[in-house]
């Protein structure tokens, strides 16, 4: 082949194709449970997600981690069978089951072929409505969780994430303490606590069941109504969380790990709730700042300065105001220079409009990848579950791309000025305090305190 061979010009992208989220229907069952069904008949698969108002914000003080443990205990046995038998029966049906709790809600998920939906749904309902919470399994799960938390103390990335919440939120906020608890709070949890949380929060009237897949609305309503016919209870009151920021201006917190060859760096402050009028503006603004690979922070720290393999920023979405966090890992000697560049990029996006090219890249990416996120029954069910969690309008998915594309350069600048505040951003560094302290103090990012890995001030 000749070395001077030419190639045809690269094809240009066409206009975005129209997209419609799979239609779904909402019904209220006789026991008060809400059912949402999205028939999707591409494959003979059905996904089910139960959304229960029993997240970590429900944890009592001193029992942080209770919501997560309660959700984890659901598959460990029911009134009619132990956990091993329950797992074996799900396995024989080819069903996958997962339970968890985040800040706001607990969820239980089931995915199974359509031919096995009825028996799998009966097992799923038994797991949700009649858990036995065996003491032996609770102690096992507590031991596993405490081991994970102890391991966290040796892993800089997880430790940095945990300490960020502590130094961003007011001490009285549930958000200031780890979502999954601490070794002390998890050790204090007893079987009585699990039973009380379950009785208070796991009720038919406070549960939404999302069904997506190869099933009609009528068939799903019949199967769910039969499976959950004996479950009752009215919806519990919504838990309100304090999301106030810690008092004081910007400060630097160094968690000392003398053996760390690099620093885990976080720059953070309290952000906004998921349901906020500026949501779409903030999403686009953050995409330009640090949300995409081509974002300003990543190109600065990775490409221009070679400080890191990657850096990103995000607003963590919750019902309350989750944190805004910039995250990266850099060599110890690059800690202060990297922090300086992060703050420069935050200042820059607040000071002047982004370019039309940056706006187009961000909005094109966000709107372009949106439809491919919902190609499986699990993804569709999860999307609807999030709609329920945040109380989003039922037309949210169909209008998403229009809302993203309607964000302007001026909107991005306004969002940055409203929702990024360099004066109250806290800096968290997990790394070698001796190697980083002097340069961080010279940078003048705020008063600096050194802590041990338990968060106790040591200098």
C-alpha positions as CSV (number, residue, x, y, z in Angstrom):
1,X,0.0,0.0,0.0
2,X,1.3,3.4,-0.9
3,X,2.4,5.6,2.0
4,X,0.6,8.5,0.4
5,X,-2.8,6.8,0.5
6,X,-5.7,9.2,1.3
7,X,-8.8,8.5,3.3
8,X,-12.3,9.8,2.9
9,X,-13.2,12.7,5.2
10,X,-14.5,11.8,8.6
11,X,-18.3,11.7,8.7
12,X,-20.0,14.6,10.4
13,X,-22.5,13.9,13.2
14,X,-26.1,14.3,12.3
15,X,-28.8,16.0,14.4
16,X,-29.8,14.1,17.5
17,X,-32.5,11.6,17.0
18,X,-35.8,12.1,18.8
19,X,-36.0,10.1,22.1
20,X,-38.9,9.1,24.3
21,X,-38.5,7.4,27.6
22,X,-40.5,4.2,27.9
23,X,-44.1,5.1,28.9
24,X,-45.1,4.0,32.4
25,X,-48.3,4.0,34.5
26,X,-48.8,4.6,38.2
27,X,-51.4,2.9,40.3
28,X,-52.2,2.7,44.0
29,X,-52.9,-0.8,45.3
30,X,-55.5,-1.6,47.9
31,X,-52.9,-1.9,50.7
32,X,-51.6,1.7,50.0
33,X,-48.5,0.6,48.1
34,X,-47.7,2.6,45.0
35,X,-47.0,0.6,41.8
36,X,-45.3,2.1,38.7
37,X,-45.1,-0.2,35.7
38,X,-43.0,0.5,32.5
39,X,-43.8,-2.3,29.9
40,X,-40.7,-3.0,27.8
41,X,-40.9,-6.0,25.6
42,X,-37.6,-6.1,23.9
43,X,-36.3,-9.0,26.0
44,X,-38.2,-11.5,28.3
45,X,-36.8,-9.9,31.4
46,X,-38.4,-8.0,34.3
47,X,-36.7,-5.8,36.9
48,X,-38.4,-4.8,40.1
49,X,-37.2,-2.1,42.6
50,X,-38.9,-1.4,45.9
51,X,-38.3,2.2,47.1
52,X,-38.7,2.5,50.9
53,X,-38.4,5.8,52.9
54,X,-35.7,4.3,55.2
55,X,-32.4,5.8,54.3
56,X,-29.4,6.8,56.5
57,X,-31.1,10.1,57.5
58,X,-33.3,7.8,59.6
59,X,-30.4,6.6,61.7
60,X,-30.6,7.5,65.4
61,X,-27.7,9.4,66.9
62,X,-25.1,6.8,68.0
63,X,-26.6,4.2,65.7
64,X,-25.3,5.5,62.4
65,X,-25.2,2.6,59.9
66,X,-28.5,1.2,61.1
67,X,-30.4,1.8,57.8
68,X,-27.7,0.1,55.8
69,X,-27.6,-2.9,58.2
70,X,-31.4,-3.2,58.2
71,X,-31.5,-3.3,54.4
72,X,-28.6,-5.8,54.3
73,X,-30.5,-8.0,56.7
74,X,-33.6,-8.4,54.5
75,X,-32.2,-11.4,52.5
76,X,-30.9,-13.2,55.6
77,X,-34.1,-15.0,56.3
78,X,-37.9,-14.7,56.7
79,X,-40.5,-16.1,59.0
80,X,-40.8,-19.2,56.7
81,X,-37.2,-19.9,55.7
82,X,-33.6,-19.1,56.6
83,X,-31.3,-17.0,54.5
84,X,-29.6,-19.9,52.8
85,X,-32.9,-21.4,51.7
86,X,-34.1,-18.0,50.4
87,X,-30.9,-17.5,48.4
88,X,-31.1,-21.0,47.0
89,X,-34.7,-20.5,45.8
90,X,-33.8,-17.2,44.2
91,X,-30.9,-18.9,42.5
92,X,-33.0,-21.8,41.2
93,X,-35.2,-19.2,39.5
94,X,-32.2,-17.5,38.0
95,X,-33.1,-14.3,39.9
96,X,-30.6,-11.7,41.1
97,X,-31.5,-9.8,44.3
98,X,-29.8,-6.8,45.8
99,X,-30.7,-4.7,48.9
100,X,-29.1,-1.4,50.0
101,X,-29.7,1.9,51.6
102,X,-28.4,5.3,50.6
103,X,-28.8,8.7,52.4
104,X,-32.5,9.0,51.6
105,X,-34.1,5.6,50.9
106,X,-33.7,1.9,51.2
107,X,-34.1,-0.2,48.0
108,X,-34.6,-3.8,47.2
109,X,-34.1,-5.0,43.6
110,X,-35.0,-8.1,41.7
111,X,-34.3,-9.1,38.1
112,X,-35.6,-12.3,36.6
113,X,-36.9,-13.7,33.4
114,X,-40.6,-13.2,32.7
115,X,-41.4,-16.9,32.9
116,X,-40.2,-16.9,36.6
117,X,-41.6,-13.6,37.6
118,X,-44.5,-14.9,39.7
119,X,-42.6,-17.2,42.0
120,X,-39.7,-14.8,42.2
121,X,-42.0,-12.0,43.1
122,X,-43.6,-14.1,45.9
123,X,-40.1,-14.7,47.4
124,X,-39.3,-11.0,47.0
125,X,-42.5,-10.1,48.9
126,X,-41.7,-12.6,51.6
127,X,-38.3,-11.1,52.0
128,X,-39.7,-7.5,52.3
129,X,-42.7,-8.1,54.4
130,X,-41.6,-10.9,56.8
131,X,-37.9,-10.6,57.5
132,X,-36.7,-12.6,60.6
133,X,-33.5,-10.6,61.3
134,X,-31.6,-13.5,62.8
135,X,-29.2,-12.3,65.5
136,X,-26.4,-14.5,64.3
137,X,-26.5,-13.0,60.8
138,X,-26.7,-9.5,62.3
139,X,-23.5,-10.1,64.2
140,X,-21.8,-11.4,61.1
141,X,-22.9,-8.3,59.0
142,X,-21.8,-6.0,61.8
143,X,-18.4,-7.7,62.0
144,X,-18.0,-7.4,58.2
145,X,-18.9,-3.7,58.3
146,X,-16.6,-2.9,61.1
147,X,-13.8,-4.7,59.3
148,X,-14.5,-2.5,56.2
149,X,-14.4,0.6,58.3
150,X,-11.1,-0.4,59.9
151,X,-9.7,-1.0,56.4
152,X,-10.9,2.5,55.5
153,X,-8.5,3.9,57.9
154,X,-5.6,2.5,55.9
155,X,-7.0,3.5,52.5
156,X,-6.4,7.2,51.7
157,X,-9.2,7.6,49.1
158,X,-12.0,6.3,51.3
159,X,-10.6,8.2,54.3
160,X,-10.6,11.4,52.3
161,X,-14.2,11.0,51.3
162,X,-15.3,10.3,54.8
163,X,-13.4,13.2,56.3
164,X,-14.7,15.6,53.7
165,X,-18.3,15.3,55.1
166,X,-17.0,15.8,58.6
167,X,-15.3,19.1,57.7
168,X,-18.0,20.4,55.4
169,X,-21.2,20.0,57.4
170,X,-22.2,21.3,60.8
171,X,-21.6,18.7,63.6
172,X,-25.3,18.3,64.3
173,X,-26.0,17.3,60.7
174,X,-26.4,13.6,59.9
175,X,-24.4,14.4,56.7
176,X,-21.4,15.1,58.9
177,X,-21.1,11.5,59.9
178,X,-20.4,8.5,57.5
179,X,-23.4,7.2,55.7
180,X,-22.5,3.6,56.7
181,X,-21.6,4.5,60.3
182,X,-18.4,4.3,62.3
183,X,-16.9,1.3,64.1
184,X,-18.4,2.6,67.3
185,X,-21.9,3.3,66.0
186,X,-22.1,0.0,64.1
187,X,-20.9,-2.0,67.2
188,X,-23.7,-0.4,69.2
189,X,-26.5,-1.6,66.9
190,X,-28.6,-4.3,68.4
191,X,-31.3,-6.6,67.0
192,X,-33.9,-4.4,68.7
193,X,-32.7,-1.4,66.8
194,X,-33.1,-3.2,63.5
195,X,-36.6,-4.3,64.4
196,X,-37.7,-0.8,65.5
197,X,-36.4,0.8,62.3
198,X,-38.1,-1.8,60.2
199,X,-41.4,-1.4,62.0
200,X,-41.3,2.4,61.8
201,X,-40.2,2.8,58.1
202,X,-41.0,-0.4,56.1
203,X,-44.7,0.0,55.4
204,X,-46.9,-0.6,52.4
205,X,-48.1,2.9,52.4
206,X,-44.6,4.3,52.3
207,X,-43.3,1.9,49.6
208,X,-43.3,2.4,45.8
209,X,-42.7,-0.7,43.7
210,X,-41.3,-0.1,40.2
211,X,-41.7,-2.8,37.6
212,X,-40.0,-2.5,34.2
213,X,-39.8,-5.2,31.5
214,X,-41.7,-7.8,29.7
215,X,-45.0,-7.4,31.5
216,X,-48.3,-5.5,31.1
217,X,-49.6,-3.1,33.6
218,X,-52.6,-5.2,34.4
219,X,-50.5,-8.4,34.8
220,X,-48.0,-6.6,37.0
221,X,-50.8,-5.1,39.2
222,X,-52.3,-8.6,39.6
223,X,-49.0,-10.3,40.5
224,X,-47.9,-7.5,42.9
225,X,-51.3,-7.2,44.5
226,X,-51.3,-11.0,45.2
227,X,-47.7,-11.1,46.5
228,X,-48.1,-8.2,48.9
229,X,-51.7,-8.7,49.8
230,X,-51.0,-9.2,53.6
231,X,-48.7,-6.2,53.9
232,X,-50.1,-3.0,55.4
233,X,-49.2,0.2,57.2
234,X,-49.5,3.9,56.4
235,X,-46.7,6.0,55.1
236,X,-44.3,7.2,57.8
237,X,-43.5,10.9,58.1
238,X,-40.7,12.1,55.9
239,X,-37.4,12.5,57.8
240,X,-36.0,16.0,57.6
241,X,-32.2,16.3,57.6
242,X,-30.2,19.3,58.7
243,X,-27.8,20.2,55.9
244,X,-26.2,23.3,57.3
245,X,-22.6,24.0,56.6
246,X,-20.0,24.1,59.3
247,X,-19.4,27.6,60.6
248,X,-16.3,29.5,59.7
249,X,-14.4,30.4,56.5
250,X,-12.2,28.3,54.3
251,X,-9.7,26.0,56.1
252,X,-7.2,23.2,55.4
253,X,-7.5,19.9,57.1
254,X,-4.5,17.4,56.8
255,X,-5.1,13.9,57.8
256,X,-1.6,12.5,58.5
257,X,-0.5,9.3,56.8
258,X,3.3,9.4,57.0
259,X,3.7,6.4,54.7
260,X,1.6,7.9,51.9
261,X,3.6,8.6,48.7
262,X,0.8,10.9,47.4
263,X,-2.0,13.0,48.7
264,X,-5.7,12.4,48.3
265,X,-7.0,16.0,47.8
266,X,-10.6,17.2,48.2
267,X,-11.9,20.7,47.9
268,X,-15.6,20.9,49.0
269,X,-18.5,22.9,50.4
270,X,-22.2,22.3,50.9
271,X,-24.0,22.3,47.5
272,X,-27.7,22.2,46.7
273,X,-30.5,19.7,46.9
274,X,-31.4,17.6,43.9
275,X,-34.7,19.4,43.4
276,X,-33.5,23.0,42.8
277,X,-34.5,25.5,40.1
278,X,-30.9,25.7,39.0
279,X,-30.4,22.0,38.6
280,X,-29.8,21.9,34.8
281,X,-27.6,25.0,34.9
282,X,-25.5,23.5,37.6
283,X,-25.2,20.2,35.8
284,X,-23.8,21.9,32.6
285,X,-21.6,24.3,34.7
286,X,-20.1,21.4,36.5
287,X,-19.5,19.4,33.3
288,X,-17.4,22.3,32.0
289,X,-15.6,22.8,35.3
290,X,-14.7,19.2,36.3
291,X,-17.5,16.7,35.3
292,X,-16.1,15.5,32.0
293,X,-12.7,14.3,30.8
294,X,-12.4,17.4,28.7
295,X,-13.2,19.6,31.7
296,X,-11.1,22.5,32.8
297,X,-9.9,21.0,36.1
298,X,-8.9,17.7,34.5
299,X,-7.2,19.3,31.5
300,X,-5.3,21.7,33.8
301,X,-4.1,19.1,36.4
302,X,-3.7,16.1,34.1
303,X,-2.7,17.5,30.7
304,X,-1.2,20.9,31.3
305,X,0.6,20.2,34.6
306,X,0.9,16.4,34.8
307,X,0.0,16.5,38.5
308,X,-2.4,13.5,38.3
309,X,-4.0,10.8,36.1
310,X,-7.4,12.4,36.6
311,X,-9.3,15.0,38.5
312,X,-13.0,15.7,38.6
313,X,-15.7,17.6,40.4
314,X,-19.3,16.8,41.2
315,X,-22.4,17.8,43.0
316,X,-23.6,14.8,45.1
317,X,-27.4,14.7,44.7
318,X,-29.6,14.1,47.7
319,X,-33.0,15.3,49.0
320,X,-31.1,17.6,51.2
321,X,-28.1,19.7,50.1
322,X,-25.3,17.3,49.2
323,X,-21.7,18.4,48.9
324,X,-19.9,19.9,46.0
325,X,-16.5,18.1,45.8
326,X,-13.4,18.4,43.7
327,X,-11.4,15.2,43.9
328,X,-7.9,14.1,42.8
329,X,-4.8,12.3,43.9
330,X,-1.3,13.9,43.4
331,X,2.3,13.4,44.5
332,X,3.0,14.9,47.9
333,X,5.1,17.7,46.4
334,X,2.4,18.6,44.0
335,X,-0.3,19.0,46.7
336,X,-0.1,22.8,47.1
337,X,0.4,23.5,43.3
338,X,-2.6,21.3,42.5
339,X,-4.8,23.0,45.1
340,X,-3.7,26.4,43.6
341,X,-4.8,25.3,40.1
342,X,-8.1,24.0,41.4
343,X,-8.9,27.3,43.1
344,X,-7.8,29.2,40.0
345,X,-10.3,27.2,37.9
346,X,-13.1,27.8,40.3
347,X,-12.4,31.5,40.3
348,X,-12.1,31.6,36.5
349,X,-15.5,30.0,35.9
350,X,-17.1,32.5,38.3
351,X,-15.3,35.4,36.7
352,X,-16.0,35.2,33.0
353,X,-18.3,33.4,30.6
354,X,-17.3,30.0,29.2
355,X,-16.8,29.7,25.5
356,X,-19.5,28.7,23.1
357,X,-17.3,25.6,22.2
358,X,-17.2,24.5,25.8
359,X,-20.9,24.9,26.2
360,X,-21.6,23.0,23.0
361,X,-19.3,20.2,24.1
362,X,-20.9,19.8,27.5
363,X,-24.5,20.0,26.4
364,X,-23.9,17.7,23.4
365,X,-22.3,15.1,25.6
366,X,-24.9,15.3,28.3
367,X,-27.8,15.1,25.9
368,X,-26.2,12.6,23.7
369,X,-25.4,9.9,26.3
370,X,-28.8,10.3,28.0
371,X,-30.8,7.9,25.9
372,X,-28.2,5.1,26.1
373,X,-28.4,5.1,29.9
374,X,-31.8,3.4,29.7
375,X,-31.3,0.4,27.5
376,X,-31.9,-2.3,30.1
377,X,-34.9,-3.1,32.3
378,X,-32.7,-2.4,35.4
379,X,-31.7,1.0,34.2
380,X,-35.3,1.9,33.4
381,X,-36.5,0.8,36.8
382,X,-33.6,2.6,38.5
383,X,-34.5,5.8,36.6
384,X,-38.1,5.7,37.7
385,X,-37.0,4.9,41.2
386,X,-34.9,8.1,41.2
387,X,-37.9,10.0,39.9
388,X,-39.9,8.7,42.9
389,X,-37.0,9.4,45.3
390,X,-36.8,13.1,44.4
391,X,-40.4,13.6,43.4
392,X,-39.5,14.6,39.9
393,X,-42.2,15.4,37.3
394,X,-43.3,12.4,35.3
395,X,-42.3,14.2,32.1
396,X,-38.7,14.7,33.4
397,X,-37.1,12.1,31.2
398,X,-38.7,13.3,28.0
399,X,-37.8,16.9,28.6
400,X,-34.3,16.3,29.9
401,X,-32.4,16.9,26.7
402,X,-34.4,20.0,25.9
403,X,-33.6,21.4,29.4
404,X,-29.9,20.6,29.0
405,X,-29.7,22.2,25.5
406,X,-31.5,25.3,26.7
407,X,-28.7,26.2,29.1
408,X,-26.8,29.3,27.9
409,X,-23.4,30.7,28.5
410,X,-25.0,33.3,30.8
411,X,-26.8,30.5,32.7
412,X,-23.5,28.8,33.4
413,X,-21.9,32.0,34.7
414,X,-24.9,32.7,36.9
415,X,-24.9,29.2,38.3
416,X,-21.1,29.3,39.1
417,X,-21.5,32.6,40.9
418,X,-24.5,31.4,42.9
419,X,-23.4,27.9,43.8
420,X,-19.6,27.9,43.9
421,X,-18.2,29.9,46.9
422,X,-14.3,29.8,47.2
423,X,-14.5,31.6,50.5
424,X,-16.3,28.6,52.2
425,X,-14.6,25.7,50.4
426,X,-12.7,23.4,52.8
427,X,-9.6,21.6,51.8
428,X,-9.0,18.0,52.9
429,X,-5.7,16.3,52.3
430,X,-4.9,12.7,53.3
431,X,-1.2,12.2,53.0
432,X,2.2,13.0,54.4
433,X,1.7,16.0,56.7
434,X,5.4,16.7,57.0
435,X,5.9,16.8,53.2
436,X,2.9,19.0,52.5
437,X,2.3,21.3,55.5
438,X,4.8,24.1,54.7
439,X,3.8,24.5,51.1
440,X,0.1,24.4,52.0
441,X,0.6,27.1,54.6
442,X,2.5,29.2,52.2
443,X,-0.3,29.0,49.7
444,X,-2.6,30.7,52.2
445,X,-5.7,28.6,51.5
446,X,-6.8,29.0,55.1
447,X,-5.8,28.0,58.7
448,X,-4.3,24.5,58.7
449,X,-4.9,21.7,61.2
450,X,-3.3,18.3,61.2
451,X,-5.3,15.2,62.4
452,X,-4.8,11.6,62.9
453,X,-6.8,9.0,60.9
454,X,-9.6,9.1,63.5
455,X,-10.0,12.8,63.0
456,X,-8.4,13.8,66.2
457,X,-6.5,17.1,66.0
458,X,-2.8,16.6,66.6
459,X,-1.2,19.8,65.5
